[in-house]
Amino acid sequence: MPVGGYVGKVAIENIETGMVLASDVHDRAGRMLLGAGAELTQKHLVIFRTWGVLEADIEGQGSDDSADQTPSDVDPLELAAAEQELAPLFKHTNRSHPAIIELMRIAALRKVQHGHV
């Protein structure tokens, strides 16, 4: 997720062509269908529906709720660096799943605040 940016889960029926993905889109089995930063076309939306994708993170939609939960004494740049260090630990997971996003956020916070995971 972009640091300090706005992203949000949008239901597939509300996604329009021209929107930009904030994170990778995976099918139910965890296979990546399209990478973050891609501008969506009608073909992408058909593929998402075919593979059972129910929602996607879209740039500029909603607000980054995890930023609201970040303590004020935590530097966002340190938090982003901690997330990058932890990324290899989450490489075999669906990083767009809400539970994984929350686990990553908690692990990064702990790393910044306590120096370890």
HELIX and SHEET records of a PDB file:
HELIX    1   1 ILE A   12  ASN A   14  5                                   3    
HELIX    2   2 GLN A   42  THR A   50  1                                   9    
HELIX    3   3 ASP A   65  ASP A   68  1                                   4    
HELIX    4   4 PRO A   76  LEU A   86  1                                  11    
HELIX    5   5 ALA A   87  PHE A   90  5                                   4    
HELIX    6   6 PRO A   98  HIS A  114  1                                  17    
SHEET    1   A 2 VAL A   7  ALA A  11  0                                        
SHEET    2   A 2 GLU A  55  GLU A  59 -1                                        
SHEET    1   B 2 VAL A  25  HIS A  26  0                                        
SHEET    2   B 2 MET A  32  LEU A  34 -1                                        
END                                                                             
